[in-house]
Amino acid sequence: MMRKALSIFRLAFMERSAYRVNFILEISGGILSILIVVFLWLAVYRSSGRAELGGYSLAEMITYLLGGGLINSFLLTTAENPETSQAIQDGALSNMLIQPITPYWVWLLRDLAAKAFFGTIGLAGYAIVSLFLSERLIFLFDPLRLILFGVALAAAVVLQFLTFESLNLLAFWVENTYGFRFTLRVIMEVAGGAIIPLSFFPGQLQTVFALLPFPYLVYFPMRIYLNKIEFAEILPELVRAAAWMAGLTGLNVILWKRGLRRYTSMGD
Amino acid sequence: MGRYARLFTLLCKLSLMRQMAYRPHFFLMVFGKVIRMVLLLLFFQAVFLKVDRLGQWTFDQVLLLFATFHLVDYIMSITFQRNLSYGLPALIQSGNLDSRIILPIHPLFMASLENIDMMDFISFIPCLGLLIYALHRLGFAFTWLQAVMYGLLIANALVFLFAVVLIIATISFWTTRSTGLARVFDDLTRVGRYPLDIFEGFWKFFFIYVLPLALISQMPSQALLGALSSGFLFYALACSVLLAVIAVRFWRTGLKNYSSTSS
């Protein structure tokens, strides 16, 4: 099982590396967008004449924007796993069903491979940008916090997969799932805190965002990184994230099982 | 000219039929696009909860800039942007451009308007609403002349963007793949959403004189607010005309170079 999983992961990673030049350009685009927002906030801090806004110093803000942008652009928005709905729609699923591994696992592994690929390249791009902004960045050295940050990041990756996969599985019932994914992505970017820390939004909006799983995607890991959340609060938050994961896994299982019962595939 | 207008109407109808084939998807996409704009607005509001001005710009003025940017951006994405940035390279790569060139119309017409994005057309309506709201907040304090300049500069911005997008797309006659570059430009144009006051020194100079993204939404907004000097007005017009001439020439060279290789 492990060997199978590894080879699927390796293949997907290699597939992604095939179009390098285009990727480098697309990544430059992603980094550019983050930099533009950094410029915006530099101006906001300048205009305000204050050292701290919404509880964030300028250095914390820039670190948040770069870190959050990195997580969002390279781990979350690049991998929505459209292969799932495509396979269900065009019937490629039939072929996958007779293979000795459940398609669901193949999709999960391919999604993780895509995230690993984009994440690695994103980190490289981020390193270049950091060189220019190093004086304004905050680095985390506390090992315990680093581990917790890693755990939160892993939770974000899985949560994102589960959320989008449940929309992809709707392909058993609807003809096109892109509209769902697009809308969710738009909401996820803001409600997840990828654009600014959620504490900048008016109180009522913050309450609404807190009811969704999205704050665990960017806001939560970045708060751990920036020391904006006490150790005592981290564990309960992780438990809540785990509860979301369990719930979404349940939903995925139901959709997958019911969907398979409905699934028909026509040959040509 | 009448023939092109009829053809354009037909292309709109065809696109609407094609995109409406999946009706729930169509409306979901429109919903998503409107939500995106609302959320971006919330973002600006969140910024202005902390400051009263961004450089010289007040919230109402930024609102005008934001609405203007999206107005231009929508007109571009409804019409030529995706056709040129992503459609044309695909046509060149597959050799399907042949069937477009032999039509008895200008090849650039088909290459830039074949698919009209009706989803963006519907999402464009709330954007107009936002513009009117921004103008209302500013008390409609502008003269007729300023309004005419605003319209003229929006048209000018579209010419500029068309030229840049065409130049990037034309590169694919040689490389068959220029979508990465198109994406970088897409990301760069977002600079137009913010007042240029956020940049200082080199970057400000860069976005005015080297890659004049200032003329997408900043200059039209300034014209409406009565804050644009006539020097900049002529500069903006000259920039777009010059770039358009270069782009069309480049396109012609590219088309001559087209070898129509397909599978």
Boltz contact constraints between the chains, C-beta under 6 A:
constraints:
  - contact:
      token1: [A, 22]
      token2: [B, 180]
      max_distance: 6.0
  - contact:
      token1: [A, 25]
      token2: [B, 180]
      max_distance: 6.0
  - contact:
      token1: [A, 25]
      token2: [B, 181]
      max_distance: 6.0
  - contact:
      token1: [A, 25]
      token2: [B, 184]
      max_distance: 6.0
  - contact:
      token1: [A, 26]
      token2: [B, 180]
      max_distance: 6.0
  - contact:
      token1: [A, 26]
      token2: [B, 183]
      max_distance: 6.0
  - contact:
      token1: [A, 28]
      token2: [B, 184]
      max_distance: 6.0
  - contact:
      token1: [A, 29]
      token2: [B, 183]
      max_distance: 6.0
  - contact:
      token1: [A, 29]
      token2: [B, 184]
      max_distance: 6.0
  - contact:
      token1: [A, 29]
      token2: [B, 187]
      max_distance: 6.0
  - contact:
      token1: [A, 32]
      token2: [B, 187]
      max_distance: 6.0
  - contact:
      token1: [A, 33]
      token2: [B, 187]
      max_distance: 6.0
  - contact:
      token1: [A, 36]
      token2: [B, 191]
      max_distance: 6.0
  - contact:
      token1: [A, 39]
      token2: [B, 198]
      max_distance: 6.0
  - contact:
      token1: [A, 39]
      token2: [B, 199]
      max_distance: 6.0
  - contact:
      token1: [A, 40]
      token2: [B, 194]
      max_distance: 6.0
  - contact:
      token1: [A, 40]
      token2: [B, 198]
      max_distance: 6.0
  - contact:
      token1: [A, 43]
      token2: [B, 198]
      max_distance: 6.0
  - contact:
      token1: [A, 44]
      token2: [B, 47]
      max_distance: 6.0
  - contact:
      token1: [A, 44]
      token2: [B, 51]
      max_distance: 6.0
  - contact:
      token1: [A, 47]
      token2: [B, 51]
      max_distance: 6.0
  - contact:
      token1: [A, 47]
      token2: [B, 53]
      max_distance: 6.0
  - contact:
      token1: [A, 47]
      token2: [B, 54]
      max_distance: 6.0
  - contact:
      token1: [A, 48]
      token2: [B, 50]
      max_distance: 6.0
  - contact:
      token1: [A, 48]
      token2: [B, 51]
      max_distance: 6.0
  - contact:
      token1: [A, 53]
      token2: [B, 50]
      max_distance: 6.0
  - contact:
      token1: [A, 175]
      token2: [B, 22]
      max_distance: 6.0
  - contact:
      token1: [A, 176]
      token2: [B, 22]
      max_distance: 6.0
  - contact:
      token1: [A, 176]
      token2: [B, 25]
      max_distance: 6.0
  - contact:
      token1: [A, 179]
      token2: [B, 25]
      max_distance: 6.0
  - contact:
      token1: [A, 179]
      token2: [B, 28]
      max_distance: 6.0
  - contact:
      token1: [A, 179]
      token2: [B, 29]
      max_distance: 6.0
  - contact:
      token1: [A, 182]
      token2: [B, 32]
      max_distance: 6.0
  - contact:
      token1: [A, 183]
      token2: [B, 28]
      max_distance: 6.0
  - contact:
      token1: [A, 183]
      token2: [B, 32]
      max_distance: 6.0
  - contact:
      token1: [A, 186]
      token2: [B, 32]
      max_distance: 6.0
  - contact:
      token1: [A, 186]
      token2: [B, 35]
      max_distance: 6.0
  - contact:
      token1: [A, 186]
      token2: [B, 36]
      max_distance: 6.0
  - contact:
      token1: [A, 190]
      token2: [B, 39]
      max_distance: 6.0
  - contact:
      token1: [A, 195]
      token2: [B, 43]
      max_distance: 6.0
  - contact:
      token1: [A, 200]
      token2: [B, 46]
      max_distance: 6.0
  - contact:
      token1: [A, 201]
      token2: [B, 46]
      max_distance: 6.0
